[in-house]
C-alpha cells in the first residue's frame, strides 16, 4: 500500500529529528519550500506539520516560523531495548518463533485495549524468543492499526521479531515499562520448556508517538536467563 504524501513528509522529518540530524531549535523549511520540494499543495504540507506538532516534535511560532521542539525532561528513563541485538551481544544465536497473529477489534470490556486502538483495530501477535535454540521469553503484543497502518502489509515483522520491526519503522517518543515477578502458568511453562510455577520475569511496555498509542507488549522471561540493565537520566 502506497504511503500518502503527507505521511511521507511527516515520516521524513520525524526520522531526521529523532536521529539527531535536525537538532532542537533548528528551523524547519517554510511551507512554500516544502511545497516545491515535494511537489504538493499547501494543505498536504499543513497536514504533515500538524501531525509533527501533535507528536511534540516541532514548535510553530507566530511570525517566527517552525522549529524542532526541545525535548521534555524526565527524571528517569528506561530505554526500549532491542532483544535480538541484546542476545547477539551475549554471543548467542537469536531466533524468533511465531505462534500466531490476527487482526481484531478491541474488546469493548477492556479499557486499555479501547484506548490503544483509538477507534481502529488491533494487530495481535504471539511468539517465542530463543537464544541458542532454547526458549528465552514468551511475547504477547498488540499494535494499534490506526497508528501503524502498514502493519497488515508487513511481511517481515515475524522474520526479525515484532519489537525490532517497530523500532525500525515506527520511532517512539515515550515509553512506559512495568517489571514484575511471577510464576509461570501451565501454558507458559509448556512453551518455555520449564516446570510449571517456575519463577519468571515479566516486562510489560507501552509506547507512544506523541499522543498516539503504538503498542502494548508483555514478555515473560525465564527467570535465570535474563537481566535488565537501565541507565537513568534525562531523555536524549
C-alpha positions in Angstrom: 0.0 0.0 0.0 1.5 3.3 -1.1 2.1 5.8 1.7 0.1 9.1 1.4 2.3 12.1 0.6 1.5 13.9 3.9 2.6 10.8 5.8 5.8 10.6 3.8 6.6 14.2 4.6 5.8 13.6 8.3 7.9 10.4 8.3 10.9 12.1 6.6 11.1 14.9 9.2 10.3 12.6 12.2 13.2 10.4 11.2 15.5 13.4 10.8 14.5 14.8 14.2 14.7 11.5 16.1 18.1 10.6 14.6 19.5 14.0 15.6 20.1 15.2 12.1 17.8 18.1 13.0 18.6 19.3 16.5 16.3 21.1 18.9 15.9 24.7 17.8 16.7 24.0 14.2 14.4 25.8 11.7 12.1 23.7 9.5 11.8 24.9 5.9 9.0 27.3 5.2 5.8 25.9 3.7 6.5 27.2 0.2 9.9 25.5 0.1 8.3 22.2 1.3 5.5 22.5 -1.3 8.2 23.0 -4.0 10.4 20.2 -2.8 7.6 17.6 -2.5 5.5 18.9 -5.4 2.3 19.2 -3.4 -0.3 21.6 -2.2 -0.2 23.7 1.0 -2.9 21.6 2.6 -0.7 18.5 2.3 2.3 20.2 4.0 0.0 21.6 6.7 -1.3 18.1 7.4 2.2 16.8 7.8 3.3 19.7 10.1 0.2 19.3 12.2 1.0 15.7 12.8 4.6 16.6 13.8 3.2 19.3 16.1 0.7 16.8 17.8 3.6 14.4 18.3 5.5 17.1 20.2 8.4 17.1 17.7 8.1 20.7 16.4 7.0 24.1 17.6 5.2 26.6 15.4 5.9 30.2 16.4 3.8 33.0 15.1 5.8 35.3 12.7 9.0 33.3 13.5 8.5 30.0 11.8 8.6 26.3 12.6 11.4 24.8 14.7 12.4 21.4 16.1 11.0 21.2 19.6 13.2 20.9 22.7 12.7 17.5 24.4 10.7 17.3 27.6 12.9 16.3 30.5 12.1 13.2 32.6 13.8 12.3 35.9 14.4 8.7 34.9 14.4 6.8 31.6 14.2 3.1 30.9 15.1 2.6 27.2 13.3 0.3 24.9 15.8 -2.5 24.2 16.2 -4.4 21.0 16.1 -8.0 22.3 17.7 -9.7 19.2 20.6 -7.3 19.5 21.0 -8.0 23.2 21.0 -11.7 22.6 23.7 -11.4 19.9 25.8 -9.2 22.1 25.9 -12.0 24.6 27.4 -14.2 21.9 24.3 -16.3 21.4 22.3 -17.1 18.3 18.9 -15.3 18.3 15.7 -16.7 16.7 12.0 -15.7 16.8 9.3 -18.4 16.5 5.9 -17.0 15.6 3.0 -18.7 17.3 0.2 -16.8 15.7 -1.2 -13.4 14.7 -4.5 -11.9 13.8 -6.3 -8.6 13.1 -9.2 -8.0 15.5 -11.3 -5.2 17.1 -10.5 -4.3 20.7 -12.6 -6.0 23.4 -15.3 -3.5 24.5 -14.8 -4.6 28.1 -11.1 -3.8 28.1 -10.5 0.0 28.5 -6.8 -0.5 27.9 -7.5 -2.1 24.5 -10.0 0.5 23.6 -7.5 3.3 24.4 -4.7 1.6 22.4 -7.0 1.0 19.4 -8.2 4.7 19.4 -11.2 3.8 17.3 -9.5 1.3 15.0 -8.5 -2.3 15.1 -5.6 -4.1 16.8 -3.0 -6.4 15.3 -2.3 -9.2 17.8 0.8 -11.3 17.8 2.3 -14.1 20.0 5.7 -15.6 19.6 8.7 -17.1 21.3 12.2 -15.6 21.6 15.0 -18.1 21.6 18.7 -17.9 22.4 20.8 -20.8 21.1 17.6 -22.6 20.3 16.5 -22.5 23.9 13.3 -20.6 24.8 14.1 -17.3 26.5 10.9 -15.3 26.5 7.2 -15.6 25.5 5.8 -12.5 23.9 2.2 -11.2 23.6 1.8 -8.0 21.7 -1.0 -5.6 20.5 -0.3 -2.9 17.9 -2.6 -0.1 17.0 -3.5 -0.3 13.3 -4.6 3.4 13.4 -1.0 4.4 14.5 0.7 1.8 12.3 -1.5 1.5 9.1 1.1 -0.5 7.2 1.2 -3.3 9.8 -1.2 -5.5 7.9 1.1 -5.5 4.8 4.3 -6.1 6.7 5.8 -9.4 5.6 9.0 -9.2 7.6 7.5 -8.4 11.0 7.9 -12.0 12.3 11.1 -12.6 10.5 13.1 -10.0 12.5 10.7 -10.0 15.6 7.8 -7.5 16.1 9.8 -5.4 18.5 12.7 -4.9 16.1 10.3 -4.2 13.3 8.6 -1.4 15.3 11.9 0.1 16.4 12.9 0.3 12.8 9.7 1.5 11.2 7.8 3.4 13.9 10.0 5.7 16.1 8.6 6.2 19.6 8.7 9.3 21.7 7.5 8.0 25.1 7.5 4.6 26.7 6.2 3.2 30.0 7.7 0.0 31.4 6.4 -2.2 34.2 8.5 -5.0 35.7 7.2 -7.8 38.0 8.0 -11.3 39.1 5.5 -14.1 38.6 5.1 -17.9 38.4 4.8 -19.5 35.0 1.3 -20.8 34.2 0.9 -24.3 32.7 0.8 -22.9 29.2 3.7 -20.5 29.7 5.7 -23.3 31.2 5.0 -25.6 28.3 6.1 -23.1 25.7 9.2 -22.0 27.7 10.0 -25.7 28.4 10.3 -25.1 32.2 8.5 -26.6 35.2 5.1 -25.1 36.0 5.2 -22.3 38.6 8.9 -21.6 37.8 10.0 -18.0 38.7 9.8 -15.7 35.7 10.5 -12.0 35.0 7.5 -10.2 33.4 8.2 -7.0 31.4 5.1 -5.0 30.2 5.7 -2.0 28.0 3.5 0.6 26.3 4.9 3.1 23.7 3.6 6.3 22.3 4.5 8.6 19.3 3.4 11.9 20.5 -0.2 11.4 21.7 -0.7 8.3 19.5 -0.5 4.9 21.3 1.6 2.5 19.3 1.9 -0.9 21.1 1.4 -2.9 24.2 3.7 -5.8 24.8 4.0 -8.4 27.6 7.2 -10.5 27.7 7.6 -13.4 30.2 11.3 -14.3 30.6 12.8 -17.5 32.1 13.8 -16.2 35.5 17.5 -17.2 35.5 18.2 -16.4 31.8 17.7 -12.6 31.5 18.6 -9.5 33.4 17.5 -5.9 32.7 20.0 -3.1 32.9 18.8 0.5 32.7 20.6 3.8 32.6 18.8 6.7 34.3 18.9 10.4 33.4 17.5 12.9 31.0 16.0 11.9 27.7 18.2 12.2 24.8 
